[in-house]
Amino acid sequence: MVSGCKEDVSQSAYKVLVEKYSPGIVKVCIRYMIDKEHAKDVLQDSLIKNYSEY
């Protein structure tokens, strides 16, 4: 799946990764942060950083 993201010009593979793993990642973030909105911001920041690095 990750290699598909690197090869996929339309980013559809990356979209699948985000949709599949975001709910689990945000749950982990919420465990460490009391504010749910802050946890969502951390998730978004990490996804943006990940996307820009590939």
Phi, psi and omega per residue, in radians:
M1 nan -0.783 -3.127
V2 -1.121 -0.740 3.110
S3 -1.123 -0.539 3.062
G4 -1.112 -0.615 3.101
C5 -1.121 -0.705 -3.100
K6 -1.210 -0.515 -3.083
E7 -1.636 -0.360 -3.008
D8 -1.473 1.931 -3.103
V9 -1.202 -0.580 -3.095
S10 -1.434 -0.052 3.121
Q11 1.110 0.325 3.140
S12 -1.176 -0.578 3.094
A13 -1.167 -0.663 3.107
Y14 -1.149 -0.685 3.113
K15 -1.067 -0.721 3.107
V16 -1.094 -0.764 3.097
L17 -1.033 -0.796 -3.126
V18 -1.094 -0.825 -3.118
E19 -1.135 -0.603 -3.094
K20 -1.334 -0.731 -2.982
Y21 -1.785 -0.260 -3.117
S22 -1.024 -0.765 -3.136
P23 -1.041 -0.714 3.127
G24 -1.211 -0.705 -3.126
I25 -1.166 -0.717 -3.133
V26 -1.168 -0.563 3.077
K27 -1.109 -0.722 3.091
V28 -1.117 -0.769 3.123
C29 -1.052 -0.710 -3.129
I30 -1.122 -0.588 3.101
R31 -1.074 -0.565 -3.097
Y32 -1.614 -0.335 -3.101
M33 -2.196 2.420 -3.120
I34 -1.278 -0.677 -3.072
D35 -1.440 2.066 -3.110
K36 -1.113 -0.661 -3.141
E37 -1.159 -0.651 3.081
H38 -1.133 -0.696 3.099
A39 -1.073 -0.710 3.105
K40 -1.149 -0.639 3.086
D41 -1.111 -0.732 3.112
V42 -1.095 -0.756 3.096
L43 -1.035 -0.847 -3.125
Q44 -1.082 -0.760 3.118
D45 -1.060 -0.723 -3.129
S46 -1.200 -0.641 3.106
L47 -1.175 -0.701 3.111
I48 -1.111 -0.777 3.131
K49 -1.089 -0.775 3.130
N50 -1.069 -0.783 -3.117
Y51 -1.104 -0.723 -3.091
S52 -1.245 -0.393 3.132
E53 -1.458 -0.338 3.119
Y54 -1.683 nan nan
